[in-house]
Amino acid sequence: MNKLKQLRKQKNISSDSFAKMLGVSPKTVDAWERGYRNPKPAAMQHIEDILGAPKEEIFFAAFSYKTSPRQEAVK
């Protein structure tokens, strides 16, 4: 489980509710939680505010130079 999903569950926020708070679809939240996509910077800030954790901690992979699961699948 990635950090985003872990923190969301700790706050007892459903993925549907979280998506509504952020103005995105539940599929988008699922893609973020699976590491297939990263939110835009404004959404990252909003997520940081909702979950009360630094965005660098929540989205460590987005701030590192490792390849994403999708990039690995293409190889």
C-alpha positions in Angstrom: 0.0 0.0 0.0 1.4 3.4 -0.9 1.7 6.3 1.4 -1.3 8.2 -0.1 -3.7 5.3 0.4 -2.3 4.6 3.9 -2.8 8.1 5.0 -6.2 8.4 3.4 -7.3 5.2 5.2 -5.9 6.4 8.6 -8.1 9.5 8.2 -11.1 7.2 7.5 -11.7 8.8 4.1 -13.2 6.7 1.4 -11.6 6.9 -2.0 -15.0 8.2 -3.4 -15.1 11.0 -0.7 -11.5 11.8 -1.3 -12.1 12.1 -5.0 -15.0 14.5 -4.4 -12.9 16.6 -2.0 -10.3 17.0 -4.7 -12.7 17.4 -7.7 -11.4 14.4 -9.5 -12.8 11.0 -10.4 -12.3 7.9 -8.2 -10.4 6.4 -11.1 -7.9 9.2 -10.8 -7.4 8.6 -7.1 -6.9 4.9 -7.9 -4.3 5.7 -10.5 -2.4 7.9 -7.9 -2.6 5.3 -5.3 -1.3 2.6 -7.6 1.5 4.9 -8.8 0.5 5.0 -12.4 0.1 8.8 -12.3 0.9 11.7 -10.1 -1.4 14.6 -9.2 -0.7 18.0 -10.5 1.1 20.4 -8.1 -2.1 22.2 -7.0 -3.8 18.8 -6.3 -0.7 17.7 -4.3 -1.0 20.8 -2.1 -4.7 20.2 -1.5 -3.9 16.5 -0.6 -1.2 17.7 1.8 -3.7 20.0 3.4 -6.4 17.2 3.7 -4.0 14.5 5.0 -1.8 16.7 7.1 1.5 15.3 5.8 4.1 16.8 3.6 3.6 16.2 -0.1 7.2 15.1 -0.4 6.5 12.3 2.0 3.2 11.3 0.4 4.5 11.4 -3.2 8.1 10.4 -2.7 8.2 8.6 -6.1 7.1 11.8 -7.8 10.2 13.6 -6.4 12.7 10.8 -7.1 14.2 9.7 -10.4 13.0 6.1 -10.2 10.9 4.8 -13.0 7.2 4.4 -12.5 5.4 1.0 -12.6 4.1 2.0 -16.1 7.6 2.8 -17.4 8.8 -0.6 -16.1 6.0 -2.4 -17.9 7.0 -0.8 -21.2 10.6 -2.1 -21.0 
